Amino acid sequence: MIVRSLDTLVNTSRDVDWGNGNSRRFLIEKDGMEFSLTDTICKAGSKSLLEYKNHMEACYCIAGEGEIQNTETGDVHPISPGTMYALDKHDKHYLVANDELRLVCVFKPALNGNESHKLNDDGSSSY
């Protein structure tokens, strides 16, 4: 059994600055669960171009407001507490935080643990 609390992750190697916020990683690859679970903060006023070419991700908003913009279709979806979105097609997207957004995120396969977003040749950011 694995039991962790957020206060034991903050300011440790599991509290990763991903560029426009922090990802506090409850579960990573070495935990052996085959997926990751994070508590992710997006800075107020940030706009992040993201694309996960090697991971599937689902996010559940628990605080703040913003939107997710699909760069291929142009579709824009508001995000507020109680909203879930899943990137089931490795969707390239903008994540916009109107105010500080707090998301619970699941990644498959599991994150190694120290990844942060990298700028790709096409201008997107990925793990």
Buried (B, 14 or more C-beta within 10 A) or exposed (E): EEEBEEEEBEEEEBBBEBBBBBBBBBBBBEBEBEBBBBBBBBBBEBEBBBBBEEBBBBBBBEEBBBBBBBBEEEEEEEBEEEBEBEBEEBBBBBBBBBEBBBBBBBBEEBBEBEBEBEEEEEEBBBB
